[in-house]
Amino acid sequence: MPKVTLRNTFYVHNTPEALRAHLSQPQSYIGLSPMVVAVKDIEQGETETRYTSVERFRFLGVVKYDNMIKVTLRNTPRTVEGEVDSPGGVRLDYRFTLSEKNGGTEVEDILVVHAWVRPMLGYAAKKAREVQLARAGILATRLGSAP
């Protein structure tokens, strides 16, 4: 299966613990990805959380399509990571590595986009990159002040 790896490193003026707590909650992803409009069917397990994320796509400004994606979310001492399974043969593996730096947190955001066919991979990787870059600014706005 073809894949593309996307990386973005950015800084948020808050603690790694604050970012980990925020990124560990499915509800935090509403708006964190500009396409995510809702989360539902949240199942909190001992080592991971599973839920459905609703991504809203608009075509030609009028046609609306809600894509239901299955998400798995896990925490480690330094990361928040997991997988996304989307209809159409697209899968994303993601990892946020959180490192204390200069009184705040350096975030390394890595996405690996997989798709069965190259045209779908190109489209999914383009959208994933747009979301990844937007997420840096959104996190800085949401959590940019240390408590």
N, C-alpha and C positions, 0 to 999 in steps of 0.2 A: 504494500500500500504506500503510495507516494506521501511525503510529508515535508513540511516547512517549519523551521524553528524561528521564532520571533523573540527578541530580547529587548527589554527596556529597563534601565536603571535610573532611579530618581530618589529624591530626598523628601521626607516629610518631617516637619518639626514637631514630633511627638515620640513617645516611647514605643519600642517594639511590642511591648505588652498591649498598648492601646490599639495598635494596628492589628495585632493577632486577634484580639477580642472582636474588633470590627469585622475583619475578614472571615472570622469563624461563624458568623451568623448569616444564614441564607437571605434574610430580609435586607441585609446591607448591600446586596448585589442589585437591588432595585435602584436604577439610576446610576449605579457604579459602572455598569455597562449601559450606555445610553439606549440600547435596544431592549433591555430587560425591564418589563413593566409589572411583573408579578412573580411571586414564588408560591408554590402550593405543595400539598402532599409531603410535608416535611416529616422525615423519620430520623429521630436522633438515636444513634446506636452508641455502643460503648467506645468504639474507636473511630467512627465516621458518621457523617450526616449525609443522608440521601434526600433529594427533593426534585421537584419539577420546576424548571424556570420557564417563564413565558417570554419569548423574544418576539417583539413586534416589528415586522417589516412593512414598509409602504412602497408600493410600486406606482409610478406615474402620479404620485401625490394623492391618489384616491383609493386605490385597491389596498386593503389591509390584510395581512396574513400573520396569524399568531403561530409561531413555531414552538412546539412543546419539546423541551430538551431535558434529558435526565442528567442530573449533576450528582457527583460524589465529592464530598469535602472532608479533608483530614487535617489534623494539626500535628506538628512535631515541635520540639523545643525551639527551632529556628525558622520553621516554615508553615505556611498554609498551602495545601496542595490538593489535587484531585483530578477528576476526569469529567468530561462533558460528552455525552452521546446525543447526537442530533439526527433527526430523520434525514434520509438522503445519503447516508454513508459518510457523514462527516463526524470526526472525533477530535477532541482537543484534550491534551494533557496540560495542566497548568501548575505552576509553582511560584509562590511569592516567598523569597528568602529575605528575612528581616534581620538587619545587622545594626546594632547601636553605633552611631557615628555623630560626633560633634553635638551631643545633647539631643539628638533626634534619631531618625531611622533611615538608613539607606535600604531601599526596596529594590530587589532584583526580580523583575516580573518576566517569567519565561513561559511562552506558549508553544506547544508543538501541535501543529494542525495536520491531521491525517484525512485523506479522502480517497475514495476508490478510483475516481477519474480526475485527470489533470485539470480540465476546465472547472470542475467543482472545487478543487483544491485552490486554484487561483482566486476564485471568488471568495471562498471561505477565509483564505489567508489575508486578503485585502480587508475584509470586514473585521477580522480579528485584530489586525494591526491598528485600524482606526479606533477600535474599542480600547486596545492596550494603551495607546497614546493618550486618549481622553481620560482613561482611568487614573493616570498619574496626577493630572490636574484636579480631578474630582476628589481623590483621596487627600491631596494637599489642602483643598478647600474645606473638606469635612473635618479633617483631623489635624490641621496645620498648626494648632497652638497647643503647646505642652500644658498639661493640667497644672 
